[in-house]
Amino acid sequence: MSLPLVFKVDSIRQDSPNLKTYVFKHNIRAKSGQFLMVWLPGHDEVPMSIGWQTKEEFHVGIADAGDCTHAIHENIKVGDKLGFRGPYGTSFDYKDVDHLICVGGGYGTPPMLNLAQRATELGKKVTVIQGARSADYLLYEDLFNQLGVELLVSTDDGSKGHHGYNTDVLEEHLSKIDRSENVCIYTCGPEVMMVKVAQIAEKNELKCQVSLERYMKCGFGICGQCCMDDSGIRICKDGPIISGEYALEHPEFGKYTRGQSGKVEK
Amino acid sequence: MNLNVNFCGIQFPNPTVLASGYLGVTGASLANCTSKGAGGVTSKTLLMKERTGHANPTILTFPGGVINAVGLSGEGIGNAKHEFEKYRELAPENPIIGSVGGHDIDEIVEVAQIMDEYPVDMLELNFSCPNVEGEMGKPIACDPLITAQATKAVRQVTKKPITVKLSPNVPDIGLVAKHAEANGADAITAVNTMGPGMVIDIQMRRPILTNKVGGVSGHAIKPIAVRCVWDIYRSVKIPIIATGGVINGRDALEMMMAGGSLLGIGSAIVYHDLKCFDMITDKIRAFMEEEGLNDISELVGLAHEEGFDRDKL
């Protein structure tokens, strides 16, 4: 059954100039990397990743990036309701991994926070490499610090951390890691960045998992709106988490997506 | 044992056909379904212009079925050629039915003319979408005479087999099928979604679908779909693609006994994912073995009384 659950906003964090994190008091029981369809009645319903998550609460970081997310930013205050379907999709696999390297770019950081949280609970070593346009846009430094993970940052304007891309930081970091441990790279963010991360992983003979996003309708694998060429896999059901190696086999990875009508958009 | 279905001269390796509207946006997605066991596929309905359809939420499940108001989103027939070519490249062995839609008969004919040029084996005329009434009015299949007129108009522009997709929301579906048959339809697809229906969220105090109403499918409508197929089987001689709540092998056998030669599969994916095609085919095979049947065609119409002969209609 896929009818929505409705929760009231418990609190709102302003985490960057255009990203608000909405906190809900509910045990959402999502596996790391799964997503929710977030419903704003009268507007739309959009897929969103889950950030911080405990038995008592879950966080959804929403960037003001489209009509629906803009309407949420404008209209939804503490005490207001949003609807949620899910959690849907595949999740990150970290069972046999000793050292997780989580590469988040822009609004791709929330699922990296969720993954870092799950992995540190199991006592695993976690390195988070976060890239943003400037220091103001870096997300969740307080929560990453609370987890005690190694946090490396880069900014496009050099206002904090490495001046440049997070993929530069990743390459630099990989030259220093202990290869006797089971290492896996995880990434979520702009697709061109994830292509680069998957290629870096391949070059370094390391495993990699990417978190993909496509325009979605049903969220549970029947409508066919989010399928990728040429395998035809459904990002809502066979994804959003797939291996970097498999992602690189898809001609559309990093190149194009399809919009609401199904038409290819470069 | 033969599970191969010869339908209007087209060979389907098994009776399962992905129904229109499910996983039919891209050629690669359609081919993924045949690689998982679908005998054939139906594309998503295309119209002349690119359409975004209704805003989300557009598809929900409820206990017993699915309700949707996608609203005929599509890239437009003119943009979609590459998807059919991709399907042909990836799934050269399995037939594809191209679903044709339009605001009026003129547009349907225009779309059919273009679809006719594409690498599709058969055209399905979607005369029965219930989700666009605000924009397009009552579906064509709600009126036998308009169904006749529309079928006749398309018949003049294509030599490929035509199947007309009917609505269950009519008092006499057999009569509508007769009008399609008399005007050149080679087959009937029955049925499209029922309704429209509505689901309200009590916390939000609002209908959940942004379009408020949507077509209902899945197990909830199966007894009605079976009766529709039964009625059509007794009204026309042309073969039927039976669809509406075929979730498992038992449902499939029921539909074939009512009169379906092929089975449109959709909601089953909700419950059994893409392995539903193999599950249904395997169950049909096992049943035929148990019952000592050698050819799948022997199942078609088996529930009708002995002595009932369609050829005498």
Boltz contact constraints between the chains, C-beta under 6 A:
constraints:
  - contact:
      token1: [A, 1]
      token2: [B, 61]
      max_distance: 6.0
  - contact:
      token1: [A, 2]
      token2: [B, 60]
      max_distance: 6.0
  - contact:
      token1: [A, 2]
      token2: [B, 61]
      max_distance: 6.0
  - contact:
      token1: [A, 6]
      token2: [B, 203]
      max_distance: 6.0
  - contact:
      token1: [A, 6]
      token2: [B, 204]
      max_distance: 6.0
  - contact:
      token1: [A, 39]
      token2: [B, 57]
      max_distance: 6.0
  - contact:
      token1: [A, 41]
      token2: [B, 204]
      max_distance: 6.0
  - contact:
      token1: [A, 41]
      token2: [B, 206]
      max_distance: 6.0
  - contact:
      token1: [A, 44]
      token2: [B, 55]
      max_distance: 6.0
  - contact:
      token1: [A, 44]
      token2: [B, 56]
      max_distance: 6.0
  - contact:
      token1: [A, 45]
      token2: [B, 56]
      max_distance: 6.0
  - contact:
      token1: [A, 45]
      token2: [B, 57]
      max_distance: 6.0
  - contact:
      token1: [A, 217]
      token2: [B, 58]
      max_distance: 6.0
  - contact:
      token1: [A, 217]
      token2: [B, 59]
      max_distance: 6.0
  - contact:
      token1: [A, 218]
      token2: [B, 59]
      max_distance: 6.0
  - contact:
      token1: [A, 222]
      token2: [B, 22]
      max_distance: 6.0
  - contact:
      token1: [A, 222]
      token2: [B, 269]
      max_distance: 6.0
  - contact:
      token1: [A, 222]
      token2: [B, 270]
      max_distance: 6.0
  - contact:
      token1: [A, 223]
      token2: [B, 59]
      max_distance: 6.0
  - contact:
      token1: [A, 224]
      token2: [B, 23]
      max_distance: 6.0
  - contact:
      token1: [A, 224]
      token2: [B, 24]
      max_distance: 6.0
  - contact:
      token1: [A, 224]
      token2: [B, 25]
      max_distance: 6.0
  - contact:
      token1: [A, 224]
      token2: [B, 29]
      max_distance: 6.0
  - contact:
      token1: [A, 225]
      token2: [B, 25]
      max_distance: 6.0
  - contact:
      token1: [A, 227]
      token2: [B, 26]
      max_distance: 6.0
  - contact:
      token1: [A, 227]
      token2: [B, 29]
      max_distance: 6.0
  - contact:
      token1: [A, 229]
      token2: [B, 28]
      max_distance: 6.0
  - contact:
      token1: [A, 230]
      token2: [B, 28]
      max_distance: 6.0
  - contact:
      token1: [A, 232]
      token2: [B, 28]
      max_distance: 6.0
  - contact:
      token1: [A, 232]
      token2: [B, 29]
      max_distance: 6.0
  - contact:
      token1: [A, 232]
      token2: [B, 31]
      max_distance: 6.0
  - contact:
      token1: [A, 232]
      token2: [B, 32]
      max_distance: 6.0
  - contact:
      token1: [A, 260]
      token2: [B, 52]
      max_distance: 6.0
  - contact:
      token1: [A, 261]
      token2: [B, 50]
      max_distance: 6.0
  - contact:
      token1: [A, 261]
      token2: [B, 51]
      max_distance: 6.0
  - contact:
      token1: [A, 261]
      token2: [B, 52]
      max_distance: 6.0
  - contact:
      token1: [A, 261]
      token2: [B, 73]
      max_distance: 6.0
  - contact:
      token1: [A, 261]
      token2: [B, 75]
      max_distance: 6.0
  - contact:
      token1: [A, 262]
      token2: [B, 25]
      max_distance: 6.0
  - contact:
      token1: [A, 262]
      token2: [B, 74]
      max_distance: 6.0
  - contact:
      token1: [A, 262]
      token2: [B, 75]
      max_distance: 6.0
  - contact:
      token1: [A, 263]
      token2: [B, 50]
      max_distance: 6.0
  - contact:
      token1: [A, 263]
      token2: [B, 75]
      max_distance: 6.0
  - contact:
      token1: [A, 263]
      token2: [B, 79]
      max_distance: 6.0
